[in-house]
Amino acid sequence: MSTLLFNKSRPFGDITNRPLSNPTNNNHVKRPAPQHHAFKPLSANKKVRVHKTPVVQKSITKPNYIDIDAADKANHVEASDFAAIIHTNNLLAERTHMPCSNYIKTHQTVTPKMRSILVDWLADVCVTLKLCDKTFHLCIHILDRYLEKHQPTVKTLQLVGSVCLYIAAKYEEIYAPHANDLSVLSAGAFTMADVFTMEAHILNALQFQVTTPYTLTFFARIEKTLFAKGITPLVAHKISSTAQFIAELAMVDGLHLNYRPSQLAAAAVHLAVNHLNVPISWCESLSFHSGWQLCELHSCALKLKELVCGAKYPKNGRFTAIHRKFSATSTLMCTQI
């Protein structure tokens, strides 16, 4: 056993080299007790000056726009408490997945004319399969995002467009069309196995980010503003259908790539109101709820007007799917503008 080199009572030795103070020793220095000063009461005759801070009253100006969600407070389906927040988030989210405006001009395998033929054929397929308008708009958005990053061959271009429609239908429709239906409509240009393989390829290319606002998303908000301005439902439906017709013409032409979806929707509604001679101006309510001032819509509205005037009489019968779609009675024959 090795001997202990330290004292058990003081295992670390005397660090200060001074004798430890005994806590029981009463010779320690006593501190004087604190003195409590008594405050003298104020005399009743003495006046006290109170400095009052002047209150600056801010002038609260009432907004000039209409609260279009006030009438839907009792309707939980409309989600009036969150409608404005959802619309604001859509305005921010539309910039995230916008394709480049001039990608089709620099594309190596697909020309603007080939893209227009494909979009026109997809519009016919949507009418044949009785798909909703949201499916068509989302399909074109997925198609442009995919073509921006990849170079499909001419032979597989129809397959790419069909699969984009297949993905959009799965996302928007209650009963999506079968893959065999697309194969039949393409006259056997591809098989069901090709559809499934291309579907996985497109979704991986988009990183499964399909949720994105498109032009049709912003039409509902603007149409609701027209209702609040006192427009009758029939006239509001006529304006909305005409604006959608103009927007879909821009999708076939590729003009929509130069503008944001919300800007295209607002410019199309502004052009539709002018064409239909509706006695309503682009007021502050429409600017607020659409997100665009009138001065910001002039260039887009002029381009759309040139497109509509040139599309009244399609040459050689090409790109007429949108005209046939909106010539029906259900759309109030919006092509006659």
N, C-alpha and C positions, 0 to 999 in steps of 0.2 A: 504494500500500500504506500503510495506516495504521500508525502507530508503535504498538508494544506498550506499554501503560501499566502493565504489571506485570512483576515480576522472574520469570524462568523458574525460578530455583532456589526462590523463595518466591512462588508465583503469587498468594496471598492476603495477602501482607505479614506483618509481625510483629504478631500480634493482641495479645499481652501487652506489647508494647513493651519486652521484656527480651531479653537475649541468650539464644539457645537453648543448652541444656546439651549438652555433648559427651558422647556415650555412652561414649567411650573414656577420658574423664577419670576418674582414680582418687581424686579428692579428695572424692567424695561421702561422706555420713555412713554409717558402718557400724552396723547394728543388732546388738545383742548376741544371741548364740546362745541359744536357749531352753534352760533348765535342766531336766533330767530328774530328777525326785525319785524316789528308790528307795523302794519300799514295803517296810516291815519285815515279815518273816514272823511269823505268829502263833505264840506259844509253845504247846507241846503241853498245858501245864497250864492254860491259860486257857480258861474255858468261854464259849461263845457262846450267847446267848439267841436262840432262834428263835421268832418269834411265829406261831403257827398260826391260820389263819382258820377259825372253826367252820363246818363244812359243814351246811347246812340241807337235810335230806332232805324233798323234796316228796312228799306222799302222792298216788300216781297211782291214781285210781279207775277201775276197769274199766267201760266203758259197759254199760248194761243192755239195749241193743238188739241184735238179732241181725244178723250180717253175712250178708245174703241172697245176696251175690255170691261167697262163698267156695267154694261148691260148683260154680261155673261157671268156675273158673280155667282148666281144660283146654279149655273150649268157646270157641273164638275168635269164634264167631258172636254169642254173648251179650255180648262186649266187657266182661267183668266189671271190667277195670281202669278203664274210663271210664264205667260205668253210673251210678255215684253222681254223677259230674261232670255227665253229660248230664241227669240228673234235676234237679240243682240249677239248671242253666241253663234248663231248662223252667219251673221255678218262677219264675224272674226274667223270662223272656220272655213269659209268659202275660199280664203286665200291660201289655205294649207295645201290643197290638192289640185290647184289650177294648173292645167297643162300649159306649156309654153305657147305663146300666140303664133309663132311662125315655125312650129315644128314640122308642119305638113309641107312647107315650102322647101325645107332642107332634107326631107325624108329621102332615103336612098331607093326604096322599093315601091312606095305608095305615092301616087300623085294626088293633087287636090280633086281632080275629076274622078279618080277611082274611089276616093273616100266619099264623094257626093253620091255616086252610084250605089255604094254600099249602104249609106244612111237612108237613101230613098227606098231601097229594097227592105231594110229593117222596118221602116214605117209601114210598108205594105204588110209585112209579117205580123206586126202588132195589131193591125186592123183585122187581119184574117183570123188570128187566134183570140181576138177580143180581149187584148191586154189593156191595162189602164195606162193613162198618160205618164204616170210616174215611172213605170217600167221603161218606157221609151227614152225618157230624159236621162234616167240613171244609166241606161245601156250606152247612150252616146258619150256620157261622161267617162264611163269605164273604158270605152273604146279609145277615146282620145288620150287618156292617161297611159294606156298600154302601148299605143302606137308611138308615143313620145319616147319610150324607153327601148322598144324592140323593133326589129326590121323583119316582119313576116313576108313571105314570098307572095306572089300574085295568086298562086294556087290555093294558099291557105288563108287568104284574106277573108273570104266568105265564111270560112270556119271560125275565124277570130270574131267576126261580127255576130255570128249566131251564138257563140258561147258567151259573149258579153250580154246578149239578150237573155240567154239562159240563166246567167248569174243574177241579172237584174230582176227577172221574173221570180226567182227563188226568194229574193229579198223583199219584193213589193206585193206579189200576188198571193192570194189565199190558196189557189190551186195553180201551181206553176205548170207550164206545158212539159210534156215528156221529151226526152232527148230524141226519141224516134220521130216525133212530129217535126222537129227542126231538120232532121235528115231527109224526111219526105219533101218538105218545102224547098229544100236545096236541090231537088231532083237527083238525089243520091250522090252529091258531090263529096260527102263524108259520111262516116258511120257513127254509131253510138259510141264505140270505143274511142274514136277521135275526139268526140265531144268531151268525154270524161278526162282524157289526157290533157286536152287544151284547157279545160276548166281548172285543173290543178296548176297548170303552168301560169295562167293569167292571175289566179289568186296569189300565187307565190310572188309574181312580179309586182303586184300591188301591195304585198305584205298583209293581205287580208283586210285592208283598210277600205271598205266599201261605203261606209257611212259618210256621206258628204252632202252638203246642201247644193241643189242645182236650181235652175231658173224657175221651175214650177213651184219650188218651196216658197218663194217670195210673192207669188201671185195671190195667195190666200190672204196675206196681211194687207196688201194693197186693196183687194176687193172688199175686205172688211172695213177699210177706211172709207171707201166709196159708199157703202151702206150707211155709215155714220154721218156722211155729208148729205144724206137725204135722197140719194139715187135709188130708184125703184129696183127691185130684184131682177126684173127682166132686162133693164138697161145695164145693170151691173154685170149680169151674165153675158150680155152681148159684148161689153167692153173686155171682160176677161177672156172670152173665146177668141175675139179678134186679136188681142195681145198675145195669146198663146199661138195662134196661127202665124203671127209675125215672128215670134221667137223660134218656132220650129222651122220656118223658112231659113232663118239665120243658122240653125244647126245643120241643115243640109248644105248650105253654102260654105260653112266654116267661118262665118263672120262672128259667131259667138265666142270664138277663141280670143278675140281682141278685147273683150270686156268681161267684167266680173258678172256672175249670174244675177246678183241683185241689181246691178246697173242695167243689164239687158232687160230684166223684168220691168223696171221702172220706165225705161225708155219706150218699151213696147206698149205699156199702158198709156203713156203720154201720147204716143202716136195714134193709138186706137181712139182715144178721147177726141183728138183733133179730126180724125177721119169720120167719126160718127156724129160730129157737131154737137157733142154733149155740153150743155152750158155749165161747165165746171173748170176752174183753173187749178194749176198745180200749187195748191195753197201750202201753208206751213204744216198742216196735219199730214198731207201726203209726203212732204219732205221729211218729216220726223219719222213717220212709220215705215217709209221705204228706205231711209238712210241716204237719200240723194237729193241735192238741190237741183233746181231747174237748169241752172247754168252748167251743171256737170253732165247733163243728159243731151245737150244739143248735138254734139258730134256723133254720138251713138244713134240718136233719133234720125239724123240726116242720112246716115248709112243704111239704116233700116228702111227709110222711105224710098231710097234708090233701089233697094232690093225688092220691095213690094211692088213698086211701079214696073220694074223689069220682069217680075214674075206673073204679071196679069195674063200674059199670053206666052206660056212656055213653048220654046222652040223645039220642033221635032218630037214633041210628046215626051220629053225627058224630065225627070224630077217632078212628076205630077202627083206623087203619092200624098203629099201634104195637101194639095188642092182637092183631091178626091176625098180625103178624110174630113176636111172642114167645109165641104160642099153639102154635107148631109143636113137634114132638117134639125137634128139634135144639137148641132153647133150653130144654128140660126144662120147658116149659109154665110159664114164670115169671109169667104173669098170674094164676095161682091163688095169690095171696098174701093 
